[in-house]
């Protein structure tokens, strides 16, 4: 299965679905900002019952907003290292987050994901995007920028 099929399987049907997309990353660490970029690309598009959050490196600070929205699904989007091609997106079940190298956060994503799953909804996953360079600096590498555009397009198609 490809990313589109994986996302369709995760989100299921549109009936009663309320989705939170959580863009995670540091805007000063190159490709680490890919989650923020995907949210930026989706911002302003008509997505129905979808809440877009650009949380930078503190997604746990947004739990109140997530709770108020009463989601059925939460998808975190973040740079990851899983030996894929730069810009490649891959669904990573929260139980497997520990086996994937993620960018630096104030709280490990496993704890954040477990909290969301136990207190808000059972449908919590990570869309990891293979980074190329997360060194200090600004801007995504061309491959990861292209990947972020493809991922935003796929998310838009799946959620509409």
FENGIQUI-V451876 format. One line per field, one symbol per residue. ss: DSSP state (@ for helix, = for strand, . for the rest). phi: phi as a letter, one per 40 degrees, with the letter a starting at -180 (. if undefined). burial: I if it has 16 or more other ideal C-beta (glycine too) atoms within 10 Angstrom, else O. A space follows every 50 residues. Layout:
# FENGIQUI-V451876
ss->???
phi->???
burial->???
This chain:
# FENGIQUI-V451876
ss->..@@@@@@@@@.......======....=@@@@@@@@@@@@@.......= ======..@@@@@@@@@@@...=========.......=====@@@@@@. ==......@@@@@@@@@@@...========......=....@@@@@@@@@ @@@@@@@@@.
phi->.cddcccccccgcccgcbbbbbcbibcbbfcccccccccdccdgccbgcb bbbbbfcbcccbccccdccfccabbcbacabbgccdgcbacbddcbdccb cbccbcbdccccccccccbbaccbabbcbccbabccibgccdcccccccc cccccccccc
burial->OOIOOIIIOIIOOOOOIOIIIIIIIIOOIIIIIIIIIIIOIIOOOOIOII IIIIIIIOIIOIOOOIOOIOIIIIIIIIIIOIOOOIIIIIIIOIOOIOOI OIIOIOOOIOOIIOOIIOOIIOIIIIIIIIIIIIOOOOOIIOIIIOIIOI IIOIIOOIIO
